[in-house]
Amino acid sequence: MSMLAFSPGDKLSVRFIQRAVALSTAMLLLLHGANAKSLSEATAQTARGIISFTGTVRINGQSALAGQTLFANSLVVTLAHSGSLIALSNLAKLNLSENTGATVDSSKRSLSVTLWEGRIVSSVPAGVLADFTTADLSIKTDATEPVVFKIETTECGGTDIFVSTGHLETRRAGQLLTIRAGEAFSTAARSAAKQPGQPALSRKRTAGLFVGIGAALAVMLAVALGNNDEDQENPGDVGGCIIVPSPGAPNGCS
């Protein structure tokens, strides 16, 4: 049986290799720990909150999971007979009713929501600046006090707001309005009202308008009576037509 013998130079080389391997292993462990810490910090920075829900809810087009983490600029859509509660990391809460779509983003001191359609009840704590946007309205809080409010918007019905706690500011077409606790606001009501700068009709113009309407009604009545006489003479003749809108026709919403 032969035995391996090392010269003093060979023994020095072995010790050098062992130390090099040990140093490389330590460096790999340190790098792995640093990468894990960086990944954890990145996840904490991008995570915005947690969502819970009933029914069917989609986040960025994908079916949501119970307790799912919400990240930046997430599009949340609740379907019929569904609802969701979003608890954000800055302690703000959003309660989305059924048939609601909203894009949500937040940070430690801010909250940004675009409500495409539907209804949201929002609770925003003091210290958080909230910015909500609908198709026809911009809504902001000033972060000096907690605010609880409801926003509902539809494609044709405008935007309705009710504030139960605190106050907020709305902006529409360059006009600012402050809404306080217990007050409500509707863009549909504003659009139906007389707009600023719109001149009122004078008495002469109003009288002329009524005379014109009366004359038009008289002509329509005469035509109707004449058609009625013709119908009695020709009972089998059914006049008029029914216009059926095509499926692709617009719904008239502006």
C-alpha positions in Angstrom: 0.0 0.0 0.0 1.5 3.2 -1.2 1.1 6.5 0.7 0.9 10.0 -0.8 3.6 12.3 0.3 3.5 16.1 0.0 6.4 18.4 -0.2 6.4 21.6 1.8 5.5 23.5 -1.4 2.6 21.2 -2.1 1.2 21.6 1.4 1.2 25.4 1.0 -0.7 25.1 -2.3 -3.4 22.9 -0.7 -3.9 25.4 2.2 -4.1 28.3 -0.3 -6.8 26.4 -2.3 -8.9 25.7 0.9 -8.8 29.3 1.9 -9.8 30.5 -1.5 -12.8 28.1 -1.5 -13.8 29.3 1.9 -13.6 32.9 0.9 -15.6 32.3 -2.3 -18.3 30.5 -0.3 -18.6 33.4 2.2 -18.9 36.0 -0.6 -21.6 33.9 -2.3 -23.6 33.8 1.0 -23.3 37.6 1.5 -24.4 38.3 -2.1 -27.4 36.0 -1.7 -28.4 37.7 1.5 -28.1 41.1 -0.1 -30.2 40.1 -3.1 -32.9 38.7 -0.9 -33.0 41.9 1.1 -33.1 44.0 -2.0 -36.0 41.9 -3.4 -37.9 42.2 -0.1 -37.4 46.0 -0.1 -38.5 46.3 -3.7 -41.6 44.3 -3.0 -42.5 46.5 0.0 -42.0 49.6 -2.1 -44.2 48.5 -5.0 -47.0 46.9 -2.9 -49.9 49.3 -2.4 -52.4 47.3 -0.4 -54.6 44.2 0.0 -57.9 43.4 -1.6 -60.8 41.4 -0.2 -64.0 40.8 -2.1 -67.2 38.9 -2.7 -68.4 37.6 -6.1 -66.2 38.1 -9.1 -63.5 40.8 -9.2 -60.7 41.2 -11.8 -57.4 43.0 -11.3 -55.7 44.0 -14.5 -57.9 41.6 -16.4 -57.1 38.6 -14.2 -59.5 37.0 -11.7 -58.6 38.3 -8.2 -57.6 36.0 -5.3 -58.6 36.4 -1.7 -56.1 38.5 0.1 -54.3 39.4 -3.1 -51.7 42.2 -2.9 -52.4 45.3 -4.9 -49.6 46.9 -6.8 -49.1 50.3 -8.5 -51.7 51.5 -11.0 -54.0 48.4 -10.6 -57.2 48.3 -12.6 -59.9 46.8 -10.3 -63.2 45.8 -11.9 -66.2 44.4 -9.9 -68.8 42.5 -11.8 -72.5 42.2 -11.1 -73.5 41.1 -7.6 -69.9 41.6 -6.5 -68.0 44.1 -4.3 -64.5 44.6 -3.0 -62.7 46.3 -0.1 -59.2 47.7 -0.7 -57.1 48.3 2.4 -54.2 50.4 1.3 -50.8 50.7 3.1 -51.4 54.4 3.9 -54.5 53.3 5.9 -57.0 54.6 3.3 -59.9 52.3 2.4 -61.9 52.0 -0.8 -65.2 50.1 -1.0 -66.2 49.3 -4.6 -69.8 48.4 -5.3 -70.9 46.1 -8.1 -70.3 47.0 -11.7 -67.5 49.4 -10.8 -64.2 50.0 -12.6 -61.4 52.0 -11.1 -57.6 52.4 -11.4 -55.9 52.7 -8.0 -52.5 53.9 -7.1 -51.1 55.2 -3.7 -48.0 56.0 -1.7 -47.3 56.7 1.9 -48.8 60.3 1.6 -51.0 60.1 -1.5 -53.9 58.3 -3.1 -54.9 58.5 -6.7 -58.1 56.9 -8.1 -59.6 57.1 -11.6 -63.2 56.0 -11.4 -64.3 54.9 -14.8 -67.8 53.9 -13.8 -69.7 52.7 -10.8 -69.6 53.7 -7.1 -66.9 54.0 -4.5 -67.1 54.8 -0.8 -63.8 56.2 0.3 -62.2 56.7 3.7 -59.0 58.8 3.6 -57.1 59.5 6.8 -55.5 62.8 7.7 -52.0 63.2 6.3 -52.9 61.5 3.0 -53.6 63.7 -0.1 -56.3 62.1 -2.2 -57.0 62.8 -5.9 -60.1 61.3 -7.5 -61.0 61.7 -11.2 -64.1 60.9 -13.2 -65.0 61.6 -16.8 -66.4 65.1 -15.9 -65.0 66.0 -12.5 -61.7 66.3 -10.5 -61.9 65.7 -6.7 -59.2 66.5 -4.1 -58.7 66.5 -0.4 -56.1 68.7 1.4 -54.9 66.1 3.9 -55.6 68.3 6.9 -58.4 66.1 8.2 -59.9 62.6 7.6 -62.5 62.5 4.8 -65.3 60.0 4.2 -67.3 60.4 1.0 -69.1 58.5 -1.8 -68.6 59.0 -5.5 -70.9 57.5 -8.2 -70.5 58.1 -11.9 -72.2 56.7 -15.0 -71.7 57.1 -18.7 -74.7 59.4 -19.2 -75.7 60.4 -15.7 -72.7 62.5 -14.7 -71.0 62.3 -11.2 -72.7 62.4 -7.8 -70.9 63.1 -4.6 -71.9 62.9 -0.9 -69.5 63.9 1.9 -70.2 62.4 5.4 -67.0 63.5 7.1 -64.5 66.3 6.4 -64.5 68.3 3.2 -63.2 68.1 -0.3 -62.8 70.3 -3.4 -64.1 69.7 -6.8 -63.0 71.2 -10.1 -65.1 71.2 -13.3 -64.4 73.4 -16.3 -62.1 75.6 -14.3 -64.7 76.2 -11.5 -63.8 75.2 -7.9 -66.4 74.2 -5.4 -65.9 73.0 -1.7 -68.2 70.3 -0.5 -68.5 69.8 3.3 -69.8 67.1 5.6 -73.5 66.6 5.0 -73.5 68.2 1.6 -74.1 66.6 -1.8 -73.1 67.6 -5.4 -74.1 66.4 -8.8 -72.7 67.3 -12.2 -76.0 66.3 -13.8 -77.8 68.9 -11.7 -75.3 71.6 -12.8 -75.5 70.7 -16.4 -79.3 71.0 -16.3 -79.2 74.5 -14.6 -78.5 77.7 -16.4 -74.8 78.1 -17.0 -73.0 81.3 -15.9 -73.1 84.0 -18.5 -76.2 82.6 -20.2 -78.6 85.5 -21.0 -82.2 85.3 -19.9 -85.0 85.8 -22.4 -86.6 89.2 -22.5 -90.4 89.5 -22.0 -90.9 90.4 -25.7 -88.9 87.4 -26.8 -90.7 85.1 -24.3 -94.1 86.4 -25.5 -93.1 85.8 -29.1 -91.9 82.4 -28.3 -95.2 81.4 -26.8 -97.1 82.9 -29.8 -94.9 80.8 -32.1 -95.5 77.7 -30.1 -99.3 78.4 -30.1 -99.4 78.8 -33.9 -97.4 75.6 -34.3 -99.8 73.7 -32.1 -102.8 75.0 -34.1 -101.2 73.8 -37.4 -100.5 70.4 -35.9 -104.1 70.2 -34.6 -105.5 71.0 -38.0 -103.3 68.4 -39.7 -104.3 65.8 -37.1 -108.0 66.5 -37.7 -107.6 66.3 -41.4 -105.8 63.0 -41.1 -108.6 61.8 -38.8 -111.2 62.6 -41.5 -109.2 60.7 -44.1 -108.8 57.7 -41.8 -112.6 57.6 -41.4 -113.1 57.7 -45.2 -110.4 55.0 -45.6 -110.5 52.8 -42.6 -108.2 50.1 -44.1 -105.4 52.6 -44.6 -103.0 52.6 -41.6 -100.5 55.5 -41.9 -97.3 56.3 -40.1 -94.1 54.2 -39.6 -92.0 52.7 -36.8 -88.3 53.5 -36.8 -86.2 50.7 -35.3 -82.7 51.8 -34.3 -79.9 49.6 -35.5 -77.8 47.7 -32.9 -74.8 49.8 -33.6 -76.5 53.1 -33.3 -75.3 55.4 -30.6 -77.4 55.6 -27.4 -77.6 59.4 -27.6 -75.4 60.0 -24.5 -73.2 63.1 -24.8 
